Every structure is written in C-alpha cells, then in structure tokens.
Amino acid sequence: MVRYKCHTNVDAGRNQEWPTDFVYPPKLGESVRSEGGYTLKVVDLTHCVERSKPERTLIPYVLVELNQ
C-alpha cells in the first residue's frame, strides 16, 4: 500500500483536510480536492521515508505538493 501526504504553501489550502488515499497514483497537473471542496493542482511528487515509533523502521510515502 502506498501512503500519501499532501502539502501546500497556499494559505487558503493549509487548513484543509487533503486526501491520504487515492484511487490511482496522482500525476503532475491533476487536480486534488480537499474535504472542504478547495481544489489545487499537483505540482510535484517526492518519494520520502519516515521512521515509525517505537519500532524505528523506515516507512515510505509520497509527498504530494499542491499549488494553484
């Protein structure tokens, strides 16, 4: 299972609830809508890892950057 985290620097989009699951992997230029109906476009995808707690194992995820 692929995990996703959405991120934006757009002020109006910062307090929105963005999806963490997608029907298929998002692509550059596609639109993503928040729970509140705010829509932004995918401008970058970055493959990342974070450490789990308390096991400290590496967990991969894709950071989805959103902008207008």
Buried (B, 14 or more C-beta within 10 A) or exposed (E): EEEBBBBBEEEEBEEBEBBEEBEEEBEEEEEBEBEEEBEBBBEEBEEEEEEEEEEEEEEEBBEBBBEE
